[in-house]
């Protein structure tokens, strides 16, 4: 039986893979925004899911994990918007 958090981590890795593919096909702005959204989803999941289900997302306390993920999501989005198109 796979660990309880395996599905959550798998979905987030799939989102990061989608961001990579989108970066290759549509450019770094789109890929960076999708990666930022994926990190924001990870933050929300870490905030609402119990540790048993959160799996590898639960590294530190719930507040620290959520704050770090939100800062990374905001940084990815901001840096993506600052890139020139083309």
C-alpha positions in Angstrom: 0.0 0.0 0.0 1.5 3.4 -1.0 1.9 6.0 1.7 -1.1 8.3 2.3 0.7 11.4 1.1 1.9 9.8 -2.2 -1.1 11.0 -4.2 -0.7 14.6 -3.0 3.0 14.7 -3.8 2.3 13.0 -7.1 -0.2 15.6 -8.1 2.2 18.4 -7.2 5.0 16.8 -9.1 2.7 16.5 -12.1 1.9 20.2 -11.8 5.6 21.0 -11.8 6.0 18.8 -14.9 3.1 20.7 -16.6 4.9 24.0 -15.8 8.1 22.6 -17.4 6.2 21.5 -20.6 4.4 24.8 -20.7 7.7 26.7 -20.4 9.0 24.8 -23.4 5.9 25.3 -25.5 4.6 28.7 -24.5 7.5 30.5 -22.8 8.9 31.2 -19.4 6.1 33.6 -18.3 3.4 31.0 -18.7 5.5 28.2 -17.1 6.5 30.4 -14.2 2.9 31.3 -13.5 1.8 27.7 -13.5 4.7 26.8 -11.2 3.7 29.6 -8.9 0.1 28.4 -8.9 1.4 24.8 -8.2 3.3 26.1 -5.2 0.2 28.1 -4.0 -1.9 24.9 -4.2 0.8 23.1 -2.2 0.6 25.8 0.5 -3.2 25.4 0.7 -2.9 21.6 0.9 -0.3 21.8 3.6 -2.5 24.2 5.5 -5.7 22.1 5.4 -4.5 18.5 5.2 -3.5 16.5 8.3 0.2 15.4 8.5 -0.7 11.8 7.7 -2.2 12.8 4.3 0.1 15.7 3.5 3.1 13.3 3.4 6.3 14.9 2.2 4.7 18.4 2.4 4.9 18.2 6.1 8.5 19.0 6.9 8.4 21.7 9.6 5.4 23.1 11.5 2.3 23.8 9.5 2.7 27.6 9.7 6.3 27.5 8.5 5.7 25.1 5.6 2.7 27.2 4.5 4.6 30.5 4.7 7.6 29.2 2.8 5.4 27.8 0.1 3.4 31.0 -0.3 6.6 33.1 -0.4 8.0 30.8 -3.1 4.7 31.0 -5.1 4.6 34.8 -4.9 8.3 34.9 -6.0 7.7 32.7 -9.0 4.7 34.7 -10.1 6.4 38.0 -9.6 9.5 37.0 -11.4 7.5 35.5 -14.2 5.5 38.7 -14.7 8.8 40.7 -14.8 10.1 38.7 -17.7 9.8 40.2 -21.2 7.5 38.4 -23.6 9.0 36.6 -26.5 
